[in-house]
């Protein structure tokens, strides 16, 4: 009996599962169409004048950081593996 209720979605919810009805439909594409980008002036009003400066995180810095961390982890593994 409980297996049938679980298969059809009827019955009490289990755990912390949100209670939704079968008529609730959420469409990410429709929600994404409502996003309007900010203009530079609006962004500066909200986040301050430094919002326009370029990011200090570049692809080169990310790759170098990954290489350093990988080499450090390898060195630690090599030192303490024995």
DARA-V593786 format. One record per run of one state. SS is the DSSP state (alpha for helix, beta for strand, coil for the rest). FROM is the first residue (numbers start at 1). LEN is the number of residues. Records with the same first field share a line. If there is no record, write none. Layout:
SS=FROM-LEN ; FROM-LEN
This chain:
coil=1-1 ; 9-19 ; 33-7 ; 48-1 ; 53-6 ; 81-2
alpha=2-7 ; 28-5 ; 40-8 ; 49-4 ; 59-22
